[in-house]
Amino acid sequence: MAYPSQKDQIPVLFEDTSVAFSSKSDSQLRKTYWLFNLMNQARVVNLGTFFIKLALKLHLPIKNLIRRTIFEQFCGGETISECKQTVSTLARSGIRTILDYSVEGEDSEKSFDKTASEILKTIDAAAISDSIPFSVFKVTGIASTELLEKIQKEEELSDSEREAYQRVKQRMAMLCGQGFKNNVPVFVDAEESWIQGIIDSLTYEMMEQFNREKAIVYNTYQLYRNDTLQALKSAYLKARQKGYRIGAKLVRGAYMEKERVRARESEYFNPIHVSKEATDQDYNAAIDFCLEHIQDISICLGTHNEYSSQYCALKMKKVGLEKNDDRVWFAQLLGMSDNISYNLAALGYNVAKYVPYGPIGAVLPYLIRRAEENSSIAGQSSREFLLVKSEMNRRGIGSL
């Protein structure tokens, strides 16, 4: 895999904070500065999440505080309707929205049906809005993690478990079928390795059914795993043989510490790359592979990595793809990496923001994880904080 040389002209740069924060007023920018300043301090994040959990357990009235701070930064609202303002604001800057129902931790047939019903609503919203190009869901939102793990281990299922698994497949077919009917591509999120195998199998079944003409169903490939690049290539070959197209969302990964702990405790080989450099190399190699087979693969780069975003833009140019080719998208989370999202969009690339939504109490696990990830990922909060600080200096406004 060849990396861009100094002679290569990088198609996009991400230092222009005037573009990155063009949608924020001075007061909004100050608030963002304050929030990332706090999140830049791991001890503050740890104490804050502890007291938030405690306050909610004791039913203390803190939801408004959460709403005005971390929820406002990373979520679009509690309902699809409440997300409309965020969708409109992003659209004015040429950025689309991926509505992400981010309720976590539910584990009953009733909750699985409720989640599936809500995902259908996001597909219907996308069907009538040019500003919403995709829908997304996690299989653990519509299926028991315990059941998925048992199936992946090929353990014998009870009659009730077999019935439950049939309901999982029915929900999956319903969601992907609705996407197909409305021409709305659907992302299936990646999860932990001990259930990812069965998620892959279910997703490829949906691809074979619905991806005959174009990519409607997208699998998510976590390139921090040492076997994912080959899995992507194998999936491509299988799809070619069976006559369907691959939808690929490329991410680095979100379960690194859980994977390491589980591998150590269960005494099996850790599936995570031994270094970030190996992950980066595989990620960019996956970009190469997909763009070199773009006739049969559509991709979305779910990344906050500036280099990989530049790498993809340069590769698109080399293989002769237009910036707005509908088979190539870039995506970042709401409230993060605006320097990537807004600068790419300003140049005409296809860009979408993941916009999580749901009742504040129910999305709290997502919000806490987002805060913890920002404080634990090397330099992430510092990077966001310094970008905001740079824009405040450019505008000549103070932090208070």
C-alpha positions in Angstrom: 0.0 0.0 0.0 1.5 3.4 -1.1 1.1 6.3 1.2 0.8 9.8 -0.2 4.2 11.3 -0.9 5.2 14.9 -0.4 4.7 15.4 -4.1 1.0 14.5 -3.9 -1.3 17.4 -3.7 -3.7 16.8 -0.8 -7.2 17.5 -2.0 -8.5 18.7 1.4 -7.0 20.3 4.5 -8.6 20.5 8.0 -7.0 23.4 9.7 -9.6 26.0 8.6 -11.6 26.5 11.8 -13.6 29.3 10.3 -15.3 26.6 8.1 -15.3 24.0 10.9 -17.3 26.2 13.3 -19.2 28.3 10.8 -22.6 27.2 12.2 -21.8 28.1 15.8 -22.5 31.4 17.4 -19.9 32.9 19.8 -22.0 31.8 22.8 -22.3 28.3 21.4 -18.5 28.2 20.7 -17.8 29.2 24.3 -20.1 26.5 25.6 -18.3 23.9 23.4 -14.9 25.2 24.7 -16.1 24.8 28.3 -17.4 21.3 27.7 -14.3 20.0 25.9 -12.1 21.6 28.5 -13.8 19.5 31.2 -13.7 16.4 29.0 -10.0 16.9 28.5 -9.5 16.0 32.2 -9.9 12.3 32.8 -10.4 12.7 36.5 -13.2 15.2 36.0 -14.9 12.8 33.5 -14.7 9.9 35.9 -16.1 11.9 38.8 -18.8 13.4 36.6 -20.0 10.1 35.2 -20.0 8.6 38.7 -22.2 11.4 40.2 -24.5 11.4 37.2 -25.2 7.6 37.6 -25.7 8.1 41.3 -28.0 11.1 40.9 -30.2 9.2 38.4 -30.3 6.2 40.6 -31.5 8.4 43.5 -34.0 10.1 41.1 -32.4 13.5 41.6 -33.5 16.3 39.1 -30.4 16.5 36.9 -31.9 15.7 33.5 -32.1 19.4 32.5 -28.4 19.8 33.4 -27.5 16.8 31.2 -29.7 18.2 28.4 -28.0 21.6 28.4 -24.5 20.1 28.4 -23.3 16.7 27.1 -26.7 15.8 25.5 -26.9 19.0 23.6 -23.3 18.5 22.3 -23.7 14.9 21.1 -27.4 14.3 20.5 -30.0 15.8 18.3 -33.0 15.5 20.6 -35.2 12.9 22.4 -37.3 12.2 19.3 -37.0 12.4 15.5 -39.1 15.5 15.5 -36.7 17.2 18.0 -33.8 16.4 15.7 -35.3 18.5 12.8 -33.4 21.7 13.9 -30.1 19.8 13.9 -30.9 18.2 10.5 -31.6 21.7 9.1 -28.5 23.3 10.6 -26.2 20.6 9.2 -27.9 20.7 5.8 -27.2 24.5 5.4 -23.5 23.5 5.4 -24.0 20.7 3.0 -23.8 18.0 5.7 -26.4 15.2 5.8 -27.8 13.4 8.9 -27.8 9.8 9.9 -30.5 9.4 12.6 -29.1 7.0 15.2 -31.6 5.8 17.9 -29.1 5.3 20.7 -31.0 3.6 23.4 -28.8 1.0 25.0 -29.1 -1.8 27.6 -32.6 -2.9 26.8 -33.1 -6.7 26.7 -36.6 -7.9 26.3 -38.8 -8.9 23.3 -40.9 -5.9 24.0 -37.9 -3.5 23.9 -36.6 -5.3 20.7 -39.9 -4.7 18.9 -40.0 -1.1 20.1 -36.5 -0.5 18.8 -37.3 -2.1 15.5 -40.4 0.1 15.2 -38.3 3.2 15.9 -35.7 2.2 13.3 -38.5 1.9 10.8 -39.4 5.5 11.6 -35.8 6.6 10.8 -36.1 4.8 7.4 -39.4 6.5 6.7 -37.9 9.9 7.7 -34.9 9.3 5.3 -37.3 8.3 2.5 -38.9 11.8 2.4 -35.8 13.9 3.2 -32.8 14.5 1.0 -30.9 15.6 4.1 -31.1 12.0 5.6 -29.3 9.6 3.2 -29.0 6.5 5.5 -30.5 4.7 8.4 -28.6 2.6 11.0 -29.1 0.1 13.8 -27.3 -2.3 16.1 -28.4 -6.0 16.0 -28.2 -6.0 19.8 -31.0 -3.4 19.7 -33.3 -6.1 18.2 -31.8 -9.2 19.6 -30.5 -10.7 22.9 -26.7 -10.5 23.2 -26.8 -13.8 25.1 -28.7 -15.5 22.3 -26.4 -14.1 19.6 -23.4 -15.4 21.5 -24.9 -18.8 21.9 -25.6 -19.0 18.2 -22.1 -17.9 17.3 -20.7 -20.7 19.6 -23.0 -23.1 17.7 -24.5 -24.3 20.9 -27.9 -26.1 20.9 -30.9 -23.8 21.2 -34.0 -24.5 23.2 -37.4 -24.2 21.4 -38.0 -20.8 22.9 -34.5 -19.6 21.8 -35.1 -20.9 18.2 -38.4 -18.9 18.2 -36.6 -15.9 19.5 -33.9 -16.2 16.8 -36.6 -16.4 14.1 -38.0 -13.1 15.4 -34.5 -11.6 15.2 -34.3 -12.6 11.5 -37.8 -11.3 10.9 -36.9 -7.9 12.4 -33.7 -7.8 10.4 -35.6 -8.6 7.1 -38.3 -6.1 8.0 -35.7 -3.2 8.5 -33.6 -4.0 5.5 -36.7 -4.7 3.4 -38.1 -1.3 4.3 -34.8 0.3 3.3 -34.9 -1.5 0.0 -38.5 -0.5 -0.6 -37.7 3.2 0.1 -34.3 3.2 -1.5 -32.7 4.1 1.8 -29.4 2.3 2.5 -29.2 0.8 6.0 -26.0 0.5 8.1 -25.7 -2.6 10.4 -23.3 -1.5 13.2 -20.3 -3.7 14.3 -20.2 -5.1 17.8 -18.0 -7.3 19.9 -16.0 -10.2 18.3 -17.9 -12.8 20.3 -21.1 -11.9 18.5 -19.8 -10.3 15.3 -19.7 -13.5 13.4 -23.4 -14.1 13.6 -24.0 -10.4 12.9 -21.9 -10.8 9.7 -23.9 -13.9 8.7 -27.2 -12.2 9.1 -26.0 -9.1 7.3 -24.7 -11.0 4.3 -28.0 -12.8 4.0 -29.7 -9.4 3.8 -27.1 -8.2 1.2 -27.7 -11.2 -1.0 -31.4 -10.4 -0.9 -31.4 -6.6 -1.3 -28.1 -5.6 -2.8 -28.6 -6.9 -6.4 -28.7 -3.5 -8.1 -27.0 -1.2 -5.6 -25.8 -1.3 -2.0 -28.8 -1.0 0.3 -27.4 -3.1 3.3 -24.0 -2.1 4.7 -21.9 -4.2 7.0 -19.5 -2.5 9.3 -15.8 -3.5 9.3 -13.7 -2.8 12.4 -10.2 -2.5 11.1 -8.6 -2.6 14.5 -9.2 -6.3 14.3 -6.3 -8.2 12.7 -8.7 -10.4 10.6 -11.0 -7.7 9.2 -9.2 -6.7 6.1 -9.1 -10.3 4.8 -12.8 -10.7 5.9 -13.7 -7.7 3.7 -11.8 -9.2 0.7 -13.5 -12.6 1.2 -16.9 -10.9 1.5 -16.2 -9.2 -1.8 -15.3 -12.5 -3.6 -18.4 -14.2 -2.2 -20.6 -11.3 -3.3 -19.1 -11.5 -6.8 -19.9 -15.2 -7.0 -23.4 -14.7 -5.9 -24.1 -11.6 -7.8 -24.7 -8.9 -5.3 -22.9 -5.8 -4.1 -21.1 -5.0 -0.9 -22.0 -2.0 1.3 -19.0 -1.3 3.6 -18.8 1.1 6.5 -15.2 1.3 7.5 -14.4 2.1 11.1 -11.4 1.5 13.3 -13.3 0.1 16.3 -15.0 0.8 19.6 -14.5 -2.2 21.9 -10.7 -2.4 22.3 -10.5 -2.6 26.1 -13.4 -5.1 26.3 -11.8 -7.3 23.7 -8.4 -7.3 25.4 -9.9 -8.1 28.8 -12.1 -10.9 27.4 -9.2 -12.5 25.5 -7.0 -12.4 28.5 -9.6 -13.8 30.9 -10.8 -16.5 28.4 -7.2 -17.3 27.3 -7.6 -16.9 23.6 -5.7 -14.9 21.0 -6.6 -11.2 21.2 -8.2 -10.2 17.8 -7.0 -6.6 18.1 -4.0 -5.4 16.3 -0.9 -5.0 18.4 -0.4 -1.4 17.4 -2.3 1.7 16.2 0.1 1.7 13.2 -1.1 -1.7 12.1 -4.7 -0.6 12.5 -4.1 2.5 10.4 -2.3 0.5 7.7 -5.2 -1.9 7.4 -7.7 0.9 7.4 -6.1 2.7 4.5 -5.6 -0.6 2.7 -9.3 -1.2 3.0 -9.9 2.2 1.4 -7.6 1.2 -1.4 -9.4 -2.1 -1.9 -12.9 -0.6 -1.9 -12.1 2.2 -4.3 -10.3 -0.1 -6.6 -13.4 -2.3 -6.7 -15.9 0.6 -6.6 -18.1 -1.0 -9.3 -19.1 -3.6 -6.7 -18.5 -1.9 -3.4 -20.0 1.3 -1.9 -18.3 2.7 1.2 -18.8 5.0 4.1 -15.7 6.1 6.0 -16.8 6.3 9.6 -13.7 8.0 10.9 -12.4 11.0 12.9 -8.9 10.4 11.5 -7.7 13.3 9.4 -5.0 11.3 7.6 -7.4 8.6 6.4 -9.9 11.2 5.3 -7.2 12.9 3.2 -6.0 9.5 2.0 -9.4 8.6 0.7 -9.9 12.0 -1.0 -6.5 11.6 -2.7 -7.3 8.0 -3.8 -10.6 9.1 -5.2 -8.8 11.6 -7.3 -6.3 9.0 -8.5 -8.9 6.5 -9.6 -11.0 9.2 -11.3 -14.0 9.5 -9.0 -15.9 12.7 -8.6 -16.0 14.2 -5.1 -19.7 13.7 -4.8 -19.7 10.1 -6.2 -22.7 8.6 -4.4 -20.8 5.4 -3.7 -18.3 7.1 -1.3 -19.3 8.9 1.9 -17.5 10.3 5.0 -19.2 10.3 8.4 -18.4 11.6 11.8 -20.3 11.8 15.1 -22.3 14.9 15.9 -20.3 17.2 18.2 -17.0 15.9 17.1 -14.4 16.4 14.3 -16.3 19.3 12.8 -13.0 20.4 11.1 -13.2 17.2 9.0 -17.0 17.2 8.4 -17.4 20.9 7.4 -14.2 21.2 5.4 -15.0 18.1 3.4 -18.6 19.2 2.8 -17.4 22.7 1.8 -15.4 21.1 -1.0 -18.3 19.0 -2.3 -17.6 15.6 -0.8 -20.5 13.5 0.6 -20.6 14.0 4.3 -23.0 12.9 7.0 -23.1 13.3 10.8 -24.3 10.5 13.0 -27.1 12.3 15.1 -27.9 10.1 18.1 -31.3 10.6 19.7 -33.6 9.1 22.3 -34.9 9.8 25.8 -32.1 11.3 28.0 -32.2 8.6 30.6 -32.1 5.9 27.9 -29.2 7.3 25.9 -27.2 8.1 29.0 -25.0 4.9 28.5 -24.1 6.3 25.1 -23.3 9.7 26.4 -21.2 8.4 29.3 -19.3 6.2 26.8 -18.7 9.2 24.5 -17.3 11.2 27.4 -15.1 8.4 28.5 -13.9 7.6 25.0 -13.0 11.3 24.5 -10.9 11.4 27.7 -9.3 8.0 27.1 -8.5 8.2 23.4 -5.0 9.7 23.1 -5.4 13.4 22.2 -9.0 13.3 21.2 -10.4 15.8 23.7 -7.2 17.8 23.5 -7.6 17.9 19.7 -11.2 19.0 19.9 -10.4 21.5 22.6 -7.5 23.1 20.7 -9.6 23.5 17.5 -12.3 25.3 19.4 -9.7 27.4 21.2 -8.1 28.3 17.8 -11.4 29.5 16.4 -12.1 31.6 19.5 -8.7 33.2 19.1 -9.5 33.8 15.4 -12.7 35.5 16.4 -11.1 37.4 19.2 -13.5 36.2 21.8 -12.8 35.1 25.3 -13.5 31.8 26.9 -15.9 33.2 29.6 
